[in-house]
Amino acid sequence: MTRPLDPGSAADFRTPRLLDVLVPTRNRPAELAVTLAGLAAQRPAGAGTQAADPDPAGPEGSDGFGVVVSDQSDGEPGWAEPAAAAMVRVLRHRGHPVLLTRRLPRRGLAEHRAYLLAASAARYVLFLDDDVWLEPGSVDRLLTAIRELGCGFVGNAVHGLSYLDDVRPETHRHYAEWDGPPEPERLRPGTPEWDRAQIHSAANLLHVTEARRLRAGQWRAYKVSWIGGCVLYDRFRLRAAGGFDFWTRLDPGHQGEDVAAQLAVMARYAGAGVLPSGAYHLEAPTTVTERTMEAWEVTARSDRPPPPAPPPPVRR
């Protein structure tokens, strides 16, 4: 008999931490369990990073990262299924606060992400899709990268291992590393920079990584157009760039909300991909079957040059 699972308290969860992981999910209990298992195998937030904060025991600390799972399933929530519930208990046992919520009725992907963002008071937020497994060390590497680079977001593009033997060298030319700190960019369709997305299809990034022959512990920051599936934001900068508040301008059946948010952050604060990526796509069927519009197209039509970026908070 399955024992009851405490969903947790939103008020208790929303406390200052270094990192919260935000997981939107719908109709994917098995995939959600795998995603949570990957998180349970990570180290506590900041365990291997050199914090810029001179007081690591301060309010952001290096405690266990928090996890919010927001479910929009048609039936019972995915986190109530035994395998997913077990991983929730493992996360809590390992020191990670977990908040389990439902967000119904569905108002679209962007509204769901806006809701998740509002649930967190952490310094950084990692949006992780419910069909991505992270290898151990991935969260720590992303935290190290964003703190050293000082940009608005970093991410791990997902690998599709069913394409491991499908090498596409023509896409590798879109890979370009940042020589120094990432700089703000305003990307638009039809430009060479927009085509950087090709490096994230299939297993292309994995093939690029293998060619770099990085030593253990090494990583590289590279130029992106956007990243899907696993993106770590500076929460203050994501909110300053508008977050996902554009959801009110969209049909519920939209897609590309993550692209829209990243383009806005990149225009003000810059962004980067991190290689190697520890994110692996489970290659499950999509649960977004009604695609009425591209969110980034709507936001781009009313986009204006961003105002000067405010100075970053003293604490990083």
C-alpha positions in Angstrom: 0.0 0.0 0.0 1.4 3.4 -1.0 1.9 5.6 2.0 0.8 9.3 1.9 3.3 11.8 0.5 3.5 15.2 2.2 3.4 17.9 -0.6 5.1 20.4 1.6 4.3 24.0 2.4 4.8 26.8 -0.2 5.5 29.3 2.6 8.1 27.1 4.3 9.7 26.3 1.0 10.1 29.9 -0.2 13.3 30.8 1.8 16.6 32.1 0.6 18.9 29.4 -0.8 21.6 29.2 -3.3 19.6 27.1 -5.8 16.2 25.8 -6.5 15.4 23.3 -9.3 12.0 23.9 -10.9 10.4 21.0 -12.7 7.1 21.4 -14.7 5.5 18.1 -15.5 2.4 16.6 -17.2 1.3 13.0 -17.8 4.9 11.6 -17.3 5.1 9.8 -14.0 7.8 7.3 -15.2 9.9 10.1 -16.8 9.5 12.3 -13.8 10.8 9.5 -11.6 14.0 9.3 -13.7 14.4 13.1 -13.7 14.1 13.2 -9.9 16.6 10.3 -9.6 19.1 12.3 -11.5 18.6 15.2 -9.1 18.9 12.9 -6.0 22.4 11.8 -7.2 23.7 15.4 -7.3 25.8 17.0 -4.6 24.3 19.8 -2.4 24.2 23.2 -4.1 27.6 24.9 -3.9 29.4 21.8 -2.6 32.2 22.0 -5.2 32.0 25.7 -6.2 34.2 28.6 -5.1 31.5 31.0 -3.9 31.9 34.7 -4.8 30.0 35.4 -1.5 32.7 35.9 1.2 30.3 34.5 3.7 29.3 31.0 2.5 27.4 30.4 5.7 25.2 33.5 5.0 21.5 33.4 4.1 22.2 31.8 0.7 24.5 29.2 2.2 25.6 26.0 0.6 22.8 23.9 1.9 20.9 21.3 -0.2 19.2 22.8 -3.2 15.4 22.9 -3.2 13.1 21.2 -5.7 9.7 22.3 -6.9 7.6 19.9 -8.9 4.4 21.4 -10.5 2.1 18.9 -12.1 -0.6 19.5 -14.7 -1.5 15.9 -15.4 -5.0 15.0 -16.6 -5.3 12.4 -13.8 -3.4 11.9 -10.6 -0.2 13.9 -10.3 2.9 12.1 -11.5 4.7 12.7 -8.2 2.1 10.5 -6.5 3.2 7.4 -8.4 5.3 5.1 -6.3 8.6 5.5 -8.2 8.4 9.3 -8.3 7.2 9.4 -4.7 10.2 7.3 -3.7 12.6 9.7 -5.3 10.9 12.7 -3.5 11.6 10.9 -0.3 15.2 10.2 -1.3 15.7 13.9 -2.1 14.3 15.0 1.3 16.4 12.3 3.1 19.5 13.8 1.4 18.7 17.3 2.7 16.8 18.8 -0.3 13.5 20.6 0.5 10.8 19.5 -2.0 7.6 21.2 -2.7 4.9 19.3 -4.7 2.2 21.4 -6.3 -0.6 21.2 -9.0 -1.3 24.1 -11.4 -4.7 23.7 -12.9 -6.4 24.6 -15.1 -3.6 24.7 -17.6 -3.0 28.2 -19.1 0.1 27.3 -21.2 3.8 26.6 -20.8 4.8 30.2 -20.0 2.2 30.6 -17.3 3.4 27.3 -15.7 7.0 28.5 -15.7 6.0 31.9 -14.3 4.2 30.0 -11.5 7.3 27.9 -10.7 9.5 31.0 -10.7 7.3 32.7 -8.2 7.6 29.7 -5.9 11.3 30.3 -5.4 13.4 32.8 -3.4 16.7 31.2 -4.3 19.7 33.1 -5.8 19.7 30.8 -8.9 16.9 28.7 -10.4 17.4 25.7 -12.7 14.5 25.0 -15.0 14.7 21.2 -15.7 12.2 19.5 -18.0 10.5 16.3 -16.8 12.2 14.1 -19.4 15.9 14.9 -18.7 18.3 12.8 -16.6 21.3 14.7 -15.2 24.5 12.8 -14.6 26.2 13.4 -11.2 28.2 16.7 -11.1 26.0 18.5 -13.6 24.4 20.9 -11.2 27.7 21.7 -9.5 29.3 22.4 -12.9 26.5 24.7 -14.0 26.7 26.6 -10.7 30.4 27.0 -11.1 30.0 28.3 -14.7 27.3 30.9 -13.9 29.2 32.3 -10.9 32.5 32.5 -12.8 31.0 33.9 -16.0 28.7 36.3 -14.3 26.0 36.1 -17.1 22.2 35.8 -17.0 22.0 32.1 -17.7 23.9 29.0 -18.6 22.6 25.7 -19.7 23.2 22.1 -20.6 21.7 21.1 -24.0 20.3 17.6 -23.9 21.8 14.6 -25.7 19.7 12.2 -27.6 21.7 9.0 -27.4 19.6 7.1 -30.0 21.5 9.4 -32.4 24.9 8.5 -31.0 26.0 6.9 -34.3 24.5 9.7 -36.4 27.4 12.1 -36.8 26.5 15.3 -38.6 29.8 17.2 -39.1 28.1 20.0 -41.1 26.5 21.2 -37.8 29.7 21.4 -35.9 30.7 24.6 -37.6 28.1 26.4 -35.5 30.0 25.7 -32.3 32.0 28.7 -31.1 33.4 29.3 -27.6 33.3 32.5 -25.7 36.8 34.1 -25.5 36.4 35.9 -22.2 33.1 36.6 -20.4 29.9 36.2 -22.4 28.6 39.5 -23.8 24.9 40.6 -24.4 23.5 39.7 -27.8 20.3 40.5 -29.6 19.6 37.5 -31.8 17.0 37.3 -34.6 15.9 34.7 -37.1 17.8 34.6 -40.4 21.1 35.4 -38.9 24.1 33.1 -38.6 23.8 33.4 -34.8 20.3 32.0 -34.9 21.6 28.8 -36.6 23.6 28.0 -33.5 20.6 25.9 -32.4 21.6 23.2 -34.8 24.4 22.2 -32.5 21.8 21.0 -30.0 19.9 18.6 -32.2 20.3 14.8 -32.0 23.7 14.0 -30.4 25.6 16.8 -32.2 26.9 18.4 -28.9 28.2 15.1 -27.7 30.2 14.6 -30.8 31.6 18.2 -30.5 32.5 17.4 -26.9 34.4 14.3 -27.8 36.4 16.2 -30.3 37.5 18.7 -27.6 39.1 15.9 -25.4 38.6 17.9 -22.2 40.3 16.6 -19.1 38.3 15.7 -16.0 36.9 18.8 -14.4 37.4 21.0 -17.4 34.5 22.9 -19.0 33.9 25.4 -21.8 31.4 28.2 -22.3 30.1 28.5 -25.8 27.7 30.8 -27.8 24.1 29.8 -28.1 20.8 31.0 -29.6 18.8 29.2 -26.9 19.0 26.0 -24.9 16.1 23.6 -24.2 15.6 21.3 -21.2 18.1 22.3 -18.6 18.8 26.0 -18.1 20.2 27.7 -14.9 19.2 31.4 -14.5 20.3 34.1 -12.2 16.9 34.6 -10.8 17.3 38.4 -10.2 18.3 38.9 -13.8 15.6 36.6 -15.2 13.0 38.6 -13.4 14.5 41.9 -14.4 14.3 40.8 -18.0 10.5 40.1 -17.6 10.6 36.4 -16.6 7.7 34.6 -18.2 5.2 37.4 -17.5 4.5 37.6 -21.3 2.2 34.5 -20.8 -0.8 36.8 -20.8 -0.2 37.7 -24.4 -0.2 34.1 -25.6 -2.6 31.4 -26.5 -2.5 28.4 -24.1 -1.3 26.2 -26.9 2.0 28.1 -27.5 5.5 26.7 -27.5 8.9 28.4 -27.4 8.4 30.2 -24.1 11.9 29.2 -23.0 13.3 30.7 -26.2 11.5 34.0 -25.5 12.8 34.3 -22.0 16.3 33.4 -22.9 16.4 36.0 -25.8 15.3 38.7 -23.3 17.9 37.7 -20.7 20.7 37.4 -23.4 20.0 40.9 -24.7 20.7 42.4 -21.3 22.9 40.0 -19.4 24.3 37.5 -21.9 24.0 33.7 -21.8 26.1 30.6 -22.5 26.0 26.9 -23.1 28.3 24.8 -20.9 30.3 21.9 -22.4 30.4 19.1 -21.4 26.7 18.7 -20.9 25.5 16.2 -18.4 21.9 16.3 -19.6 20.4 13.3 -21.4 17.0 13.4 -23.1 14.7 10.5 -22.3 13.2 10.8 -25.8 9.7 10.3 -24.6 6.7 11.5 -26.8 5.9 15.1 -26.3 2.9 16.1 -24.1 2.6 19.4 -26.0 0.3 18.3 -28.8 -1.5 21.6 -29.5 1.0 24.2 -30.9 -0.8 27.3 -31.9 2.0 29.9 -31.8 5.7 30.5 -31.1 6.0 32.6 -28.0 9.3 34.2 -29.1 7.6 35.4 -32.3 5.0 37.2 -30.2 7.5 38.8 -27.9 9.8 39.8 -30.7 7.1 41.8 -32.5 6.9 44.2 -29.6 10.5 44.0 -28.6 12.4 47.2 -28.1 16.0 47.8 -27.4 16.5 47.0 -23.7 17.2 49.7 -21.2 20.6 49.9 -19.6 21.0 46.9 -17.3 21.0 47.7 -13.6 24.2 46.7 -11.6 24.1 43.2 -10.4 23.3 42.5 -6.7 26.3 42.6 -4.4 25.8 38.9 -3.5 26.4 36.3 -6.2 
